[in-house]
C-alpha cells in the first residue's frame, strides 16, 4: 500500500500522515481538497491533489496542480543538492524534505557504505527526474542508472558483504 503525502500550509512540512489516504493496485485515482492536521505545528495540511496510479507498491502522479508537483520537485531538488554536495550523512539531508522517506532509507540501508547510499539516492534522483522527460531523456537516464547499479554491485563484490552483528562471548 502507498500513502498520499500532505503538506502543511502553515509550516511547509511534508509528511505521510498515519491513518491517512492509502491506495493499493489502482490507476487513475483522483484526490482533491483533502486535509489533515500537521503533526509538527498543528496547522491544516492538505494532501497532494492530483490523479495517481499505484502499481506494485509504487506511486506515479499522472496530473495535478502546480503545488502538488512542487512537493515532488522539492524532494528532487534535495536529491540534486545531496548528489552535488556529497554530505557526510546523505540520509540526514533527505530528512529536511521528507522525514518518512529518510526513515525508510535508514532502515533499508543499514550496514551500507556512504557510497552505496549515494548510489541509491542518485538512482532515486533519476527516477524523479523522469517527470515530463522525453523518451530520449529516459533512455539516457536508464543507461546511466544501469551503469550506476553495475558499479555498485561490482564495488560491493570487491568489498565483500557488510559485517554481521557482533557476537557475544
Secondary structure, 3 states (H helix, E strand, C coil): CEECCEEECCCCCEECCCCCCEECCEEEEEECCCEEECCCCCCEEEECCEEEEEECCEEEEEECCHHHHHHHHHHHHHHHHHHHHCCCCHHHHHHCCCHHHHHHHHHHCCCCCHHHHHHHHHHHHHHHCCCCCCHHHHHHHHHHHHHHHHHHHHHHHHHCCCCCCCCCC
